[in-house]
Amino acid sequence: MTRVIVSLFALSLVGPMSGVAQAQDADAGERLFRQRCSSCHSLQAGENRIGPSLHGIVGSQAGSTQGARYSRAMRDADLLWDPETLTAFLERPRDLVRGTSMSIAIRNEDDREDIVAFLEQAASSD
């Protein structure tokens, strides 16, 4: 019985901390975005660079950012940018969308997840 109570107590501590861990991931993701992504992508609506603005990217249709230049492959891709799809694209962009112009891959899994957490947080702060 004591083990059950201790286990339940431990679980009650983990739940509230999960939001803190996510915020730390988003903070790390912001640093990574600035280091690895911001030379080609902006987070400002309508500010396209070499790559499209990523403002509101989470939940949007691939190839749909107004005024951005896309490869034919990306324009024709039938993808919704949810966290899983973004993570897969960051890992191997040319495997997910053959013919995409995006050539930079983020090999580290934690880095990919942190960048996506940041993009999700940025989208929810609009």
C-alpha positions as CSV (number, residue, x, y, z in Angstrom):
1,M,0.0,0.0,0.0
2,T,2.8,2.4,0.8
3,R,4.3,1.8,-2.6
4,V,1.0,2.7,-4.3
5,I,0.8,6.0,-2.3
6,V,4.4,6.9,-3.1
7,S,3.8,6.2,-6.8
8,L,0.7,8.3,-6.9
9,F,2.5,11.1,-5.1
10,A,5.4,10.9,-7.6
11,L,3.0,11.0,-10.5
12,S,1.2,14.1,-9.1
13,L,4.5,15.9,-9.1
14,V,5.3,15.0,-12.7
15,G,2.0,16.4,-14.2
16,P,2.5,20.0,-13.2
17,M,6.1,20.0,-14.2
18,S,5.4,18.9,-17.8
19,G,4.4,22.4,-18.8
20,V,7.7,23.7,-17.4
21,A,9.7,21.3,-19.5
22,Q,7.7,22.3,-22.6
23,A,8.5,26.0,-21.9
24,Q,12.2,25.2,-21.6
25,D,12.0,23.2,-24.9
26,A,10.4,26.2,-26.6
27,D,13.1,28.5,-25.2
28,A,15.8,26.2,-26.5
29,G,13.9,26.0,-29.8
30,E,13.9,29.8,-30.1
31,R,17.7,29.9,-29.7
32,L,18.0,27.1,-32.3
33,F,15.6,28.9,-34.7
34,R,17.7,32.0,-34.5
35,Q,20.9,30.0,-35.1
36,R,19.8,27.6,-37.7
37,C,16.6,28.9,-39.4
38,S,16.3,32.7,-39.3
39,S,18.7,33.4,-42.1
40,C,16.2,31.8,-44.5
41,H,12.9,32.1,-42.6
42,S,11.1,34.9,-40.7
43,L,8.4,34.7,-38.1
44,Q,6.8,37.9,-39.2
45,A,3.7,37.6,-41.3
46,G,4.4,38.5,-45.0
47,E,8.1,38.7,-44.5
48,N,9.3,35.9,-46.8
49,R,13.1,35.4,-47.3
50,I,14.8,32.6,-49.2
51,G,12.2,30.4,-47.5
52,P,8.6,31.4,-46.6
53,S,7.7,33.2,-43.4
54,L,6.9,30.6,-40.7
55,H,4.4,32.9,-39.0
56,G,1.4,30.6,-38.2
57,I,3.0,27.6,-39.8
58,V,1.6,25.1,-37.3
59,G,-1.8,24.0,-38.6
60,S,-1.3,25.5,-42.1
61,Q,-1.3,23.8,-45.5
62,A,2.2,23.2,-47.0
63,G,3.0,25.6,-49.8
64,S,0.3,28.1,-48.8
65,T,2.2,31.2,-47.4
66,Q,1.2,34.2,-49.4
67,G,4.0,35.6,-51.6
68,A,6.5,32.9,-50.9
69,R,8.4,31.1,-53.7
70,Y,7.9,27.4,-53.5
71,S,9.2,24.5,-55.5
72,R,6.6,22.7,-57.6
73,A,7.0,19.7,-55.2
74,M,6.0,21.8,-52.2
75,R,3.1,23.6,-54.0
76,D,1.8,20.1,-54.9
77,A,2.4,18.5,-51.5
78,D,-0.7,17.6,-49.7
79,L,0.6,18.2,-46.2
80,L,-0.7,19.9,-43.2
81,W,2.0,21.3,-41.0
82,D,1.2,19.6,-37.6
83,P,4.0,19.0,-35.1
84,E,4.6,15.4,-36.4
85,T,4.9,16.5,-40.0
86,L,7.1,19.5,-39.1
87,T,9.4,17.2,-37.1
88,A,9.7,14.7,-40.0
89,F,10.3,17.5,-42.5
90,L,13.1,19.0,-40.3
91,E,14.7,15.5,-40.0
92,R,14.7,14.8,-43.8
93,P,13.1,17.4,-45.9
94,R,13.8,15.8,-49.2
95,D,12.5,12.4,-48.1
96,L,9.2,13.9,-47.0
97,V,8.8,16.2,-50.1
98,R,10.9,14.9,-53.0
99,G,12.0,18.0,-55.0
100,T,11.7,20.5,-52.2
101,S,14.1,23.4,-52.2
102,M,14.7,23.0,-48.5
103,S,18.1,21.3,-48.1
104,I,18.9,21.9,-44.5
105,A,18.1,19.0,-42.1
106,I,18.2,19.1,-38.3
107,R,19.7,15.7,-37.4
108,N,19.4,15.9,-33.6
109,E,16.0,14.7,-32.5
110,D,15.9,17.0,-29.4
111,D,16.8,20.0,-31.5
112,R,13.9,19.2,-33.9
113,E,11.4,18.8,-31.1
114,D,12.6,22.1,-29.5
115,I,12.2,24.0,-32.8
116,V,8.7,22.6,-33.3
117,A,7.8,23.5,-29.6
118,F,9.0,27.0,-30.3
119,L,7.0,27.3,-33.6
120,E,3.9,26.0,-31.7
121,Q,4.4,28.5,-28.9
122,A,5.0,31.4,-31.4
123,A,1.7,30.4,-33.2
124,S,-0.3,30.4,-29.9
125,S,1.0,33.8,-28.9
126,D,-0.6,35.5,-31.9
